[in-house]
Amino acid sequence: MLMRTDPFREIDRLAEQFFGTTTRPAVMHMDAYRDGDYFYAAFDLPGVDPESIDCTVERDVLTVRAQRRRPTGDKVELVAAERPMGTFSRQLFLGDTLDTDNLEAGYDNGVLTLRIPVAERAKPRRIAVAAGNGNGNGRKQIDA
């Protein structure tokens, strides 16, 4: 018996991995950067109800979840459905150099921005060096 396969099936499977499906949306896009004593992460979440956004930190792992739903109702007629819907999720491993106890989050114009202070122990600090007596055998004191 000869089985025929759909030549576009593999292309569809690869596209779903990168772009997501209606039941499993693609990953939310993010920018992350450090500015002075703060680390920022900005997530693109257009059309998401701010009430559906959930941010949690557990053992230096930040998890962001958000949900986008289609309009529903008796008179709603779906004409086109191209935007991914469902629950979006992203995890970041933050490390121990950030002060996750003081994490701040804001949602504006479809962008969720997290601001996390850099921990005091991770901030650069100046070290004072004491000069020796010039004979090379003198001790130098370093204060941290």
Secondary structure, DSSP 8 states (H G I E B T S, - for coil): ------TTHHHHHHHHHHHB-SSSB----EEEEEETTEEEEEEE-TT--GGG-EEEEETTEEEEEEEE----STT-------S--EEEEEEEE--TTB-GGG-EEEEETTEEEEEEEB-GGGS----EE----SSS-S---EE-
